[in-house]
Amino acid sequence: MTAATSKSLTLEEFLQLPETKPASEFLAGKIIQKPGSKGRHSCLQYEVCNVINQATKNQKIAYAFPELRCTFANRSIVPDIAVFRWQNIPFLSDGQVPDRFSFPPNWVIEILSPEQKPNQVIGNILYCIENGSELGWLIDPDDQSVLVFWRDARRAVASRHRAPSLRQENDVLAVLAEIKLELTADQLFSYIKMGN
């Protein structure tokens, strides 16, 4: 995340502002603009959406949306990838995907950019988990690791997440239970090795 504005706004006021490129998020009363996408980030975002959608779309299990604004619990965020179970997508009466999603994704995926503060990105993932997301990934292209976060419904509301797990190399990455996808960290990072 790069720029933050100092003027305090309400969520409703923020949502009336025109969209920015790159996207801006509303966090704790502040507007924070995400950094622009670069090569590795764009490649990972496209390929991860594609591999998830290949495993889920035809069977209507889930769908991975890139850069989808999700507004809930006094925040408005734009995860790099927001995965929603099919039954949780609020389709319009004609079957179209709506423009507005007013709840957290079932699975939130962020790809760390060098300009971003890791704890701020982790904070967004944890906020999603605390507000209903079941799974979160923080993909770090620099050290080729994925930090995986889970929701634990058995815990108290104040702490709904289990300890994160660092996945590297041949470690299989966790996905939503009904998704038939086995992907290792090495396989994920092979997507950015296009010149080989």
C-alpha positions in Angstrom: 0.0 0.0 0.0 1.4 3.4 -0.9 -0.4 6.7 -0.4 -2.7 7.5 2.6 -4.9 10.5 2.8 -5.0 12.5 6.0 -8.6 13.8 5.7 -11.0 11.6 7.8 -14.0 10.3 5.8 -16.8 7.9 6.5 -17.2 4.7 4.6 -20.2 6.1 2.8 -18.3 9.2 1.7 -15.4 7.0 0.5 -17.8 4.9 -1.6 -19.1 8.0 -3.3 -15.6 8.9 -4.6 -14.6 7.9 -8.1 -12.6 4.7 -8.4 -8.8 5.2 -8.7 -6.2 3.3 -10.6 -4.6 1.6 -8.9 -7.4 0.9 -6.5 -7.8 2.7 -3.1 -8.9 1.0 0.0 -10.8 2.3 3.1 -9.1 1.1 6.3 -9.9 2.5 9.7 -11.1 5.8 8.4 -8.2 6.3 6.0 -7.9 6.0 2.3 -4.8 3.9 1.2 -4.0 3.5 -2.5 -2.6 0.1 -3.5 0.6 0.1 -5.5 0.4 -0.5 -9.2 0.8 -4.0 -10.5 4.2 -5.1 -11.8 5.2 -8.1 -13.9 5.4 -10.9 -11.3 2.4 -9.6 -9.4 0.2 -9.4 -12.6 1.4 -12.9 -13.8 0.7 -14.5 -10.4 -2.7 -12.8 -10.1 -3.8 -14.0 -13.6 -2.5 -17.5 -13.2 -3.8 -18.1 -9.7 -7.3 -16.9 -10.8 -7.1 -19.1 -13.8 -6.1 -22.3 -12.0 -8.8 -21.8 -9.4 -11.5 -21.0 -11.9 -10.5 -24.0 -14.1 -11.0 -26.2 -11.0 -14.3 -24.6 -9.9 -16.2 -22.6 -12.5 -17.8 -25.4 -14.6 -19.0 -27.2 -11.5 -20.3 -24.0 -10.0 -18.2 -24.5 -6.8 -16.5 -21.1 -6.6 -15.1 -18.2 -8.6 -11.9 -16.2 -8.2 -12.2 -12.5 -9.0 -9.2 -10.3 -9.5 -9.2 -6.9 -7.9 -12.8 -7.1 -6.6 -14.0 -4.4 -4.2 -15.4 -6.0 -1.0 -17.1 -3.6 1.5 -17.9 -4.9 5.0 -17.5 -4.2 8.7 -16.6 -0.5 8.1 -13.9 -1.3 5.5 -13.7 -1.4 1.8 -10.9 -3.5 0.4 -9.7 -4.7 -3.0 -7.9 -8.0 -2.5 -5.6 -9.1 -5.3 -7.9 -12.2 -5.6 -11.2 -12.7 -3.9 -12.6 -16.2 -4.1 -16.3 -16.7 -3.4 -18.2 -20.0 -3.1 -20.7 -20.1 -6.0 -23.7 -20.0 -3.6 -22.3 -16.9 -1.9 -22.1 -14.8 -5.1 -25.1 -12.5 -5.0 -26.2 -12.9 -8.6 -28.7 -10.5 -10.0 -32.1 -11.7 -11.1 -30.9 -12.1 -14.7 -27.9 -14.2 -13.5 -25.3 -11.5 -13.9 -22.5 -11.0 -11.4 -23.2 -7.8 -9.4 -20.9 -4.8 -9.1 -21.1 -4.7 -5.3 -20.0 -7.3 -2.8 -20.9 -6.3 0.7 -19.2 -9.2 2.6 -15.7 -10.7 2.8 -14.6 -13.4 0.3 -14.6 -17.0 1.4 -10.9 -17.0 0.5 -8.7 -13.9 0.3 -5.4 -13.9 -1.6 -2.9 -11.0 -1.5 0.3 -10.9 -3.5 3.0 -8.8 -1.7 4.6 -6.0 -3.6 7.9 -4.5 -2.6 6.2 -1.2 -1.9 3.7 -2.7 0.5 4.0 -2.9 4.3 3.7 -6.7 5.1 1.9 -6.1 8.4 -0.7 -3.9 6.7 -1.5 -6.6 4.1 -1.5 -9.3 6.8 -3.9 -7.0 8.8 -6.3 -7.0 5.9 -6.2 -10.7 5.6 -6.8 -11.1 9.4 -9.7 -8.6 9.2 -11.3 -10.7 6.5 -10.8 -13.9 8.6 -12.2 -12.2 11.7 -15.3 -11.2 9.6 -16.1 -14.5 7.9 -13.4 -15.4 5.4 -12.3 -19.0 5.9 -8.9 -18.9 4.2 -6.2 -16.4 3.4 -3.0 -16.5 1.4 -0.2 -13.9 1.5 2.0 -14.7 -1.5 5.6 -13.4 -1.3 7.3 -13.5 -4.7 10.6 -12.4 -3.3 11.2 -15.3 -1.0 8.8 -17.6 -2.9 6.7 -18.5 0.1 3.0 -18.4 1.0 1.7 -17.5 4.4 -1.6 -19.4 4.9 -4.3 -18.2 7.4 -7.4 -20.1 8.5 -10.6 -19.2 10.2 -11.3 -21.4 13.3 -15.1 -21.2 14.0 -14.5 -23.0 17.4 -12.6 -20.0 18.8 -13.9 -16.9 20.5 -15.0 -14.1 18.3 -12.0 -11.9 19.4 -9.6 -14.4 17.9 -11.2 -16.4 15.1 -7.9 -17.4 13.4 -5.4 -20.2 13.9 -1.7 -19.6 13.8 -0.6 -19.0 10.2 1.5 -21.6 8.4 4.4 -20.8 6.1 4.4 -22.9 2.9 7.4 -23.2 0.7 8.9 -25.5 -2.0 7.0 -28.8 -2.2 4.5 -27.8 0.5 0.9 -28.2 -0.7 -1.1 -25.1 -0.3 -4.5 -25.2 1.5 -7.6 -24.4 -0.5 -11.3 -24.4 0.4 -12.4 -27.9 1.3 -14.7 -28.5 -1.7 -12.1 -27.3 -4.3 -10.3 -30.2 -6.0 -6.9 -28.5 -6.4 -3.5 -29.6 -5.3 -0.9 -26.9 -5.8 2.5 -26.7 -4.2 4.4 -23.5 -3.5 6.9 -24.5 -6.2 4.1 -25.0 -8.7 2.7 -21.6 -7.9 6.0 -19.8 -8.3 6.7 -21.6 -11.6 4.0 -19.3 -13.1 6.5 -16.4 -13.0 9.3 -18.4 -14.5 8.0 -18.0 -18.1 11.4 -17.6 -19.7 12.5 -21.2 -19.0 
